[in-house]
């Protein structure tokens, strides 16, 4: 039974977390950091000089505040970290303006958010963002990096895993395991996708027509 439980936990380990953690760690900083939606501080080790902000109490949360109305001075932080928060905000553009305001000139915003992904943290789940929507929301920033979290096929794997994680199967609970195993089997097949297009007539070549989310690094001009 312990072996079965370990296998189940391995199958349920979030596929999105693999690339997300790698991205955040790559932008680790000792500068003064505002960690938005800090929860229990999963990135505390990478941003030791941080002010942890959330709307709910959690381990290490230092300030209870709505990111759409931060009670913080202008030009205060070297880095703002905002992971998996933007889709849960009813006014995302207002929140982006607040992040811009509290950053010092030349400061960096590190942001991740969802595109093709199930409802989560219901009922506080409001938006999904394309590459083009994020470019618009972040138009005041200088874009350093905006990349897809998963490949098109990898996105199918994420969605299959979420079916297993977020649904109750009819009949035997074994069917939940089938979804989770199918997600793992799907992952290696990304090589089968060649050129991708942003329209059904296949006239506009684009990269990453399907992704579970985006990882963004941008800079406040200074």
N, C-alpha and C positions, 0 to 999 in steps of 0.2 A: 504493500500500500504506500509506504513512503516513496518508493521509486515511481509509482504511478502519479503521485502528487507532484513530484519534481518534474516529471515529464509534462504534466498539465500546466504547471507554472511556466515552463520553458516555452510551450506553445502560446501561452497567453501574454508573454513579454511583448510589450507594444513595439511593433515594427517601426513606428515613427520615431520612437525614442532613440534608436540607434544613430540615425543621422543628426537628429536634433542635438543630442549631447555633444557629438563631435563638433558641430558648428559652433555651439556656445563656448566650448573649451578653447577653440581656435581663436576666439576673441577675448580671452581672459585679460583682465586689467587690474592694476593696483590703483588706478585713478579713482576719484570720488564717483561712486556709482549709485544711481537710483534704480532699485530692483522693483519693478512694478508687477503686482500679482505674485508676490514672493512666496506665499503659502508657507511651507516649512523649510524654505531655503535650499532647494536642490543645487543651486549654483553658488552658494556662499563661498566655497573654497576657491572659486575662480575669480571672485570679486570681493576680496577681503575688506575693502574700504567702502562698504555699501550701506545705504539706507533702505531698509526693506519695507515696502508699502503694500498694503492689501486692504480690501474692504471687510475682510474677516480676520479674526485673530488666528494666529498660527505660531509655531515655534520660530522665534527670532523676528517676528513682525514688529517693527518699531513704530510705525505710523499707520493708523487707520484713516484711509482717505480714498475718495473716488478719483480715479485718474483723470476724469473729465473736468475736475475742479481741484487741482492740487494746491494746497496751502503752502507753497514753497516759493522762494524768491527766484527771480529771473537769473539766467546765466550762472547756475550754481553747480552743475554736475559735468564731469568729463565724459561720463558714459550713462546712457539710459538702457536698461535691459527690460524688454517687454515680450515675454514668451507666452503664447497661447492665451492671450487676453483680448486681443482686438475684436475677435468674433463675438465676444460676450458683452460688448459695449453698445448701448443703444445709439450713441453718438460718436462713432469712431473718428470722424474728422476733428471734432472738438478735442478728443484725447490726443490725437497726433499734434495738434497745435500746442497743447499743454507740454508735451514732451519736447517739442521744439523750443518752447519758451524757457524751460528750466535748464536746457543744455547750454553750456558755454559755447561761444563761437569756436568752431573747429571740433566740437564734441561729437561723439559717436552714438547713434541709435542702433541697437541690436534688437531685431524684432522677428518673431515667428508667428505665423497664423495659418488658418485652415482654408483650403479650397474645396476639394472633393472629399467630404468627410461626413459621417452621420451626425445627427443631433447628439450633443453631449452636454453635460451640466444643465439639463433641462430644468426649468423653462428659460434659463438665462443664456440663450444661444440665438443670436440675432442675424449674423451675416456670414457670407463666404466671399473671398476675394480672389480675383484673377490677377495675373501679373500686371495687367493694364490698370486695374482698379488701384492696386498698391502704388504704382507709379504716379497716379493722379493724387492719391491721398498724401504722398510723400513728396510732392512737387517742389516744396520749399527746400528740401534737402538735396545734397549732392549724392547721387547713388554710387556706392562703392561695390556692392554685390547684391544681386537678387537672383536666387537660384531655386529650382524646384527641389522639394524634399524627397520625392520619389520619382522613379520613371513611370511611364504610362502603365506598364505591366505591374510594376511594384505597387501602384495605386490600387489595382485590382486585388492584389494580395492583402493590402491594408483593409480594404472594404470587406473581403471575405473573413479576415480575422475579426473585424468588428461585428459581423453577423454572429459569429460564435460567441463573442464577448457580451453583446447587447441584446440578444434574443433568447427566448425560452423555446427550445425545440419541442415539436409535437412528438409524442411517443417517447422513445428511449433517449436518455441523456447522451448516449453515444453519438447522436447526430451533432451535438455541439462540438465534440471532438473532431468530427469529419470536417466541419467548417474550418477549424483551427489548423488541421493537417493540410487541407486544401490551400490555405493561405501560404504555408511554408513551401508547398510544392509549386505554387505559382511563381514565386520570386525569381528563380533562375532563368525564366524564359524571356527576359527583357531583350535579349539579343535578337529576337525574331522581329522586332519593330525597327524599321529603317527610317526613312524620311517621314516626318509628321507634318500635317497641314492644319491650318486654322479655319478651314471651310470644307464642306462636304464635296465640293467640286475639285478639291485638291489643287488649288491654284495659289494658295498663300502658304509658303513654307514657314513653319514656326517650330520652336523647340518645346517639348513638354506639354502636349495638349491635355494630358490628364496628370495631375499630381495631387497628393493628399494635402499639400500645403506649401508654403514658401518660407525661405530663410532670407532675411534682409539685413544688410549692413549699410548704413548711410551716414552722412556727415552734415552737420550744420555749418553752413559757410562761415568763414571767419577770416 
